[in-house]
Amino acid sequence: MTSDRADRTYHHGDLRRAVLTAALDVIRTEGPAALSLRDLARRAGVSHAAPAHHFKDRAGLLTAVAAEGYTLFADALAEAPDLRERGVRYVRFAAEHPAHFQVMFRPDLYRTDDPHLLAAKDRATAELRAGVSALPAPTPEDARLTGIAAWSLAHGFATLLLSGNLDAAVGDTDAEAVFRRVAELAFGRGAGG
C-alpha cells in the first residue's frame, strides 16, 4: 500500500500544466533566472525528478513557456483589424502575460530549434507582418523597415510599461490609449482607425 505522500508525489492530474503555471508565477515575480525544476516540483507537490519527464531540463521548460507565449500572442494579434490595434494587442499581451513576454524575446533561454516553438513564432510573425502589409510601402525594403519600426515601437512601449518606466508619463491614463496616440504620431492615421 502506498502512502498519501507517495501518491501525491507520483500521481498528478496534469503535471505539465502545473509545472508551467508554477514556472510562470516564478518568472513573473522573480524573473527567469530564479527557475529551478526542483523548486517547481516542490510547488507542484511531485518528486524532484517528475518535471524532467515533460521538459527534460530548464531549457526545455523555458522552450515550452516561449512556445505557449507565442501561441497566445498570435491569437491576440489575429483579433486586431489594423497595425495600430496590433500594437495595442502587443502592449496588452505584455501586460497580461508578463512572464511569457520576459521569456519569448530571450532566445538565449530556450531551444530556438524546437518545432513547436518555431511554428508558434512563425504564426506570431505572420500576424505582425499582416498589420504592416496593409500600409502603403513603395518598396519591399520600405515595408521591411516599416515592420521593424512598428515592432520596435510596440515592443519598446511594452517593455518600458512592464518595467515601470512609463508610470510617470502615462499616469492615470489608460496605457492602451496612450499607445494608440503614440502609434498615430509615429505612423499617422494610416496605421488604423
N, C-alpha and C positions, 0 to 999 in steps of 0.2 A: 504494500500500500504506500502511496506517495504522500508526502506531507503537503500542506497548503502552500508552503514556501516553494517546494519543487514544482507544483502545478503552476503557481504564479510565475516562476522563473522560466519555465519552458513552454508554456501554452499561452498564447496571446492571440486575441481575435484578429487584429490587423497590425502586426508588429511594424511592418514597413511604414504605415501611416503614422503610428505612434512615435516612431523614431524621427520621422520627418517633422512632425509637429513639435516635438521637443527640440529638434535642431533649429527650427525657425524661431522658437522662443529664445534660445540661447543667442542666436545671431542678432536678433532684434535688440536684446538687452546688453549683450557683451561683445558682439562682433564675431566674425567667423573664426578668428584666431582662438577663441575660447572653446571651440568644439572638441569634444573627446568622445569617441564611441563608448568608452567605459562609462562616462558620466551619463550619456544618453541612455544606455542600457539600464542604469540605476533609476533614472527618471521614468523609464517605461516599465520598470519592475520586472526585468528579464535578466538572464545571465549576461555577464560581460561579453561573451562571445556571440550572443544571438544577433546583434545588428550586422555583424560581418556576413551572415548568411544572405542578407539582402543587398549590402553595399560593399562588401569586401574590406573597404578601408575608408578613411576620412575623405580622400579624393572622390571615391565612389559616392559617398553620401552628398558631398557638395555638387557633384555632377547631377545627381537626382534633384537637388534643390534648384540648380540652374535650369535644368530641363523643364521642371514644373513651372518655374518662374516665366520662362519664355512662352510656354503654352498659355498661361494666364494672361500674359502681356499681349500675345497675338489676339486672343479672344477680346480683350479690352479695346485694342486698336481697330479691330474689324467692325466694331459698332459705330465708329466715327465717320461722319459724312464728308469731311474735308481735312485739309492739312492742319488748320488751326485746332480743330477738335481732336485730331490725332495727338497733337501736342498736349492738349488738356488731359486726354486719357493717359498720356505718358506720365504727366505730373501726378494725376490721381492714382495711377498704378503704383508709383513710387511711395506715395503717402499711405496707401492701403496695404502694400506688401513690401515694407522696408527691408525685411530680411532677404527676400528673393532678390530685390534690387541690389543689395550690397554684394551678393554673390554673382549675379548674372554678368556683370561687367568686369569681373576679375578672373580672366581665363587662367591665371596662374594658380587658382584654387582647385580647378577641376580638370577632367579629361576632355579636352577640346575635340577629340575624335569620336566621342560616343555617338552612336547613330540616333538615339532618341533626342539627345541634346541638339544635334545638327538639324534634325527635322523640325524641332520646335523653333530653333533660332532662324532657320530659313523662312519659316512661316511668319515669324515676327518681322523679319527684314522685309519680306514682300508686303506686309501691311504698312510698314513705314514708307516704303517706296510708292505705294499706291497713292498716298496723300500728295506726294511731290509730283507724280505723273500728271495730275490734273492741272498743274500750273503751266503757264506758257514758258517754254525754255527754247531759245533759238538753236542750241546745240546739245548733243548728248553730254558734253563736258559741263555745260551750264546746269543741266539737270542734275548731274552727279554732285556738283558743288552746292547747288541749292539743297539737295538732300543732306549733305554734310552740315550746312548751316542750320537747317531745321532740326537735325538731330542734336547738334551742339547746343542750340537754344533750349530745347526741351530737357535734355539731359543735364545741362548746367543749372537750369532753374530748379529741376527736381532735386539735384544733389545739394544745392545751396539751401533749399527749403528743408530737406531732411536734416541737414547739419545745424539748423537754427540760424544760419547766416542771413536769412531774409526776414527774420522776425520783425526787426525794426522797420524795414522797408515795406513789408506787407501790412503790418499792424493788425487791425481788426478786420481788414478787407479780406474777402474770400480769395485764397491763393489761386484758384482756378480762374477767377475773374481777372486777377492781376496778370496771370499768364496770357489770357486771351488778348488783353490790351498790349502786352509786350510783343506778342506774335504779330498783332496788327501793325504795330510800329515797325517791326523788323521786315515783315513781308507784305504789308499793305492789305487792303481788304480782299485782294485776290486769293488770300490763303483761306478764306472762309467767310461765311455769313455776310 
